[in-house]
Amino acid sequence: MRRAKKNVKTRNVVLKIENYKWLEQYKVDLMKERGGDASVTFDDAVTTLLEKHYGKKQRPERPTEERP
């Protein structure tokens, strides 16, 4: 496995096709819930799921980058 670069702003993730289809359907449902807002992204869907699971205040902090 390659080492992760430290100065990266975004990363790509790979999902199994079943998980992708489920997340895509969740995104569509989230659009409907928000009154037909077509600007919902996959990032919004994942963030919403994390907030539902952990709660807004209890969500684990993102790792901070070490800077020299």
Secondary structure, DSSP 4 states (H G I P E B T S, - for coil): -PPPPTT-S-------HHHHHHHHHHHHHHHHHTTS-TT--HHHHHHHHHHHHH-TTTSPPPPPPP--
